[in-house]
């Protein structure tokens, strides 16, 4: 399976930016973040001791609707939980994240945004790392689909996702905390336990304690490892001139 690709700090007028592409689902996300910034006209939403995280999702060729507003709330909750909003300069100010869907199938009105959720989370996280937003931890997410035969498929295509019996998105923190669990379709608790074990294996590279007969195997490289390597490459690129002079 071809792995994801990402680039950091590609926009000049944003505090931080990133692109994230998942070949399996076909989605490409361009993200930009600014912070800490003033939030004009939103004084009622400001927190006295923490930063206020705002998230905006921009679909590729259509105007935003109810689906985008719903996914913005989910992203704000997950990403807002890992921002160290009490750091100096952040209380009573905002962290504004904009996520543009620049590649892949358009999400039709009424369709689920689950197929896009992992890519949006990864793009948002990488943009905040690029902007040096203080974080308590990182995260990695995965989309899993269950077929009629009971097979667990990692990152199913949009067409395969529509025919899946159930879809699941789980986000795991770098400290092994379950930050997000969203599902759609029909499934029982035993199936969800296999999904959880599979997600942990994919995100963290942990041993899969589920029924391997239901899956197609695991990748040797974890998603969390990919996020870490992408951030390390950015740091090395930014400080290469200093390292060469040592």
For each residue, the residues with C-beta under 8 A, 3 or more apart:
1: 24 154 155 219
2: 23 24
3: 23 219 221 226
4: 20 21 22 23 122 223 226
5: 20 21 23
6: 18 19 20 21 122 123 126 226 230
7: 10 18 19
8: 16 17 18 126 127 129 130 230 231 233 234
9: 16 17 18 130 234 238
10: 7 17 18 19
11: 14 17 32
12:
13:
14: 11 17 32 33 34 127 131
15: 33 34 35 130 131 132
16: 8 9 32 33 34 127 128 129 130 131 132 133
17: 8 9 10 11 14 30 31 32 33 127 130 131
18: 6 7 8 9 10 30 31 123 126 127 129 130
19: 6 7 10 28 29 30 31 123
20: 4 5 6 28 29 31 119 122 123 126
21: 4 5 6 27 28 29 103 119
22: 4 25 26 27 28 118 119 155
23: 2 3 4 5 26
24: 1 2 154 155 156 157
25: 22 104 115 116 119 143 155 156 157 158
26: 22 23 103 104 105 157 158
27: 21 22 101 103 104 105 115 116 119
28: 19 20 21 22 101 102 103 104 119
29: 19 20 21 99 100 101 102 116 119 120 122 123
30: 17 18 19 99 100 102 123
31: 17 18 19 20 97 98 99 100 123 124 126 127
32: 11 14 16 17 97 98 100 127
33: 14 15 16 17 95 96 97 98 124 127 128 130 131 133
34: 14 15 16 37 95 96 131
35: 15 51 90 93 94 95 96 131 133
36: 51 89 90 93 94 95
37: 34 93 94 95 96
38: 93 94
39: 42 43 45 46 52 54 93 94 96
40:
41:
42: 39 45 46 52 94
43: 39 46
44:
45: 39 42 52
46: 39 42 43 52 92 93 94
47: 50 51 52 85 91 92
48: 91 92
49: 85 86 91
50: 47 85 86 90 91
51: 35 36 47 83 85 86 90 91 93 94 95
52: 39 42 45 46 47 85 93 94 95
53: 76 79 80 83 85 94 95 97
54: 39 76 94 95 96 97
55: 72 75 76 79 97 98 99 124
56: 72 96 97 98 99
57: 64 68 71 72 75 99 101 120
58: 64 68 98 99 100 101
59: 62 63 64 68 101 106 107
60: 100 101 102 103 104 106
61: 106
62: 59 65 106
63: 59
64: 57 58 59 68 69
65: 62 68 69 109
66: 69 70 109
67: 70 71 107 109 110 111 113
68: 57 58 59 64 65 71 72 113
69: 64 65 66 72 73
70: 66 67 73 74 113
71: 57 67 68 74 75 113 116 117 120
72: 55 56 57 68 69 75 76
73: 69 70 76 77
74: 70 71 77 78 117 180 182
75: 55 57 71 72 78 79 97 99 120 121 124
76: 53 54 55 72 73 79 80
77: 73 74 80 81
78: 74 75 81 82 121 139 171 179 180
79: 53 55 75 76 82 83 97 121 124 125 128
80: 53 76 77 83 85
81: 77 78 179
82: 78 79 125 135 136 137 138 139 173 179
83: 51 53 79 80 90 95 128 133 134 135 136
84: 87 90 134 135 136
85: 47 49 50 51 52 53 80 90 91 95
86: 49 50 51 90 91
87: 84 90 134
88:
89: 36 93
90: 35 36 50 51 83 84 85 86 87 93 95 134
91: 47 48 49 50 51 85 86
92: 46 47 48
93: 35 36 37 38 39 46 51 52 89 90
94: 35 36 37 38 39 42 46 51 52 53 54
95: 33 34 35 36 37 51 52 53 54 83 85 90 128 133
96: 33 34 35 37 39 54 56
97: 31 32 33 53 54 55 56 75 79 124 127 128
98: 31 32 33 55 56 58
99: 29 30 31 55 56 57 58 75 120 123 124
100: 29 30 31 32 58 60
101: 27 28 29 57 58 59 60 104 106 107 116
102: 28 29 30 60
103: 21 26 27 28 60
104: 25 26 27 28 60 101 116 158
105: 26 27 158
106: 59 60 61 62 101
107: 59 67 101 111 112 113 115 116
108: 111
109: 65 66 67
110: 67
111: 67 107 108
112: 107 115 167 184
113: 67 68 70 71 107 116 117
114: 117 143 161 167 168 169 182 184
115: 25 27 107 112 143 156 158 161 167
116: 25 27 29 71 101 104 107 113 119 120
117: 71 74 113 114 120 121 141 143 169 180 182
118: 22 121 122 141 142 143 155 169 171
119: 20 21 22 25 27 28 29 116 122 123
120: 29 57 71 75 99 116 117 123 124
121: 75 78 79 117 118 124 125 139 141 171 180
122: 4 6 20 29 118 119 125 126 140 141 223 227
123: 6 18 19 20 29 30 31 99 119 120 126 127
124: 31 33 55 75 79 97 99 120 121 127 128
125: 79 82 121 122 128 129 138 139 227
126: 6 8 18 20 31 122 123 129 130 227 230 231
127: 8 14 16 17 18 31 32 33 97 123 124 130 131
128: 16 33 79 83 95 97 124 125 131 133 135
129: 8 16 18 125 126 132 133 135 138 231 234
130: 8 9 15 16 17 18 33 126 127 234
131: 14 15 16 17 33 34 35 127 128
132: 15 16 129
133: 16 33 35 83 95 128 129
134: 83 84 87 90
135: 82 83 84 128 129 138
136: 82 83 84
137: 82 173 174 175 177
138: 82 125 129 135 173 174 224 227 228
139: 78 82 121 125 171 172 173 174 179
140: 122 171 172 174 203 204 222 223 224 226 227
141: 117 118 121 122 169 170 171 172 180 203 223
142: 118 154 155 169 170 199 202 203 223
143: 25 114 115 117 118 154 155 156 161 167 168 169
144: 152 153 154 167 168 169 170 195 198 199
145: 152 153 156 160 161 164 166 167 168
146: 150 151 152 153 164 165 166 167 168 185 187 191 195
147: 150 151 153 163 164 165
148: 165
149:
150: 146 147 191 214
151: 146 147 214 215 216
152: 144 145 146 194 195 198 214 215 216
153: 144 145 146 147 156 160 164 216
154: 1 24 142 143 144 198 202 215 216 219
155: 1 22 24 25 118 142 143
156: 24 25 115 143 145 153 160 161 164 167
157: 24 25 26 160 161
158: 25 26 104 105 115 161 162
159: 162 163
160: 145 153 156 157 163 164
161: 114 115 143 145 156 157 158 164 167
162: 158 159
163: 147 159 160
164: 145 146 147 153 156 160 161 167 185
165: 146 147 148 185 186 187
166: 145 146 183 184 185 186 187 191
167: 112 114 115 143 144 145 146 156 161 164 183 184 185
168: 114 143 144 145 146 181 182 183 184 187 192 195 199
169: 114 117 118 141 142 143 144 180 181 182 183
170: 141 142 144 178 180 181 195 196 199 203
171: 78 118 121 139 140 141 178 179 180 203
172: 139 140 141 176 177 178 179 199 200 203 204 224
173: 82 137 138 139 176 177 178 179
174: 137 138 139 140 224
175: 137
176: 172 173 200 204
177: 137 172 173
178: 170 171 172 173 181 196
179: 78 81 82 139 171 172 173
180: 74 78 117 121 141 169 170 171
181: 168 169 170 178
182: 74 114 117 168 169
183: 166 167 168 169 187 192
184: 112 114 166 167 168
185: 146 164 165 166 167
186: 165 166
187: 146 165 166 168 183 191 192 195
188: 191 192
189: 192 193
190: 193 194
191: 146 150 166 187 188 194 195
192: 168 183 187 188 189 195 196
193: 189 190 196 197 210
194: 152 190 191 197 198 210 211 214 215
195: 144 146 152 168 170 187 191 192 198 199 210
196: 170 178 192 193 199 200 210
197: 193 194 200 201 208 209 210
198: 144 152 154 194 195 201 202 208 210 215 218
199: 142 144 168 170 172 195 196 202 203
200: 172 176 196 197 203 204 206 208
201: 197 198 204 205 206 207 208 210 218
202: 142 154 198 199 218 219 222 223
203: 140 141 142 170 171 172 199 200 222 223 224
204: 140 172 176 200 201 222 224
205: 201 221 222 224 225
206: 200 201
207: 201
208: 197 198 200 201 212 215 218
209: 197
210: 193 194 195 196 197 198 201 214 215
211: 194 214 215
212: 208 215 217
213:
214: 150 151 152 194 210 211
215: 151 152 154 194 198 208 210 211 212 218
216: 151 152 153 154
217: 212
218: 198 201 202 208 215
219: 1 3 154 202 222
220:
221: 3 205 225 226
222: 140 202 203 204 205 219 225 226
223: 4 122 140 141 142 202 203 226 227
224: 138 140 172 174 203 204 205 227 228
225: 205 221 222 228 229
226: 3 4 6 140 221 222 223 229 230
227: 122 125 126 138 140 223 224 230 231
228: 138 224 225 231 232
229: 225 226 232 233
230: 6 8 126 226 227 233 234
231: 8 126 129 227 228 234 235
232: 228 229 235 236
233: 8 229 230 236 237
234: 8 9 129 130 230 231 237 238
235: 231 232 238 239
236: 232 233 239 240 243
237: 233 234 240
238: 9 234 235
239: 235 236 242 243
240: 236 237 243 244
241: 244 245
242: 239 245 246
243: 236 239 240 246
244: 240 241
245: 241 242
246: 242 243
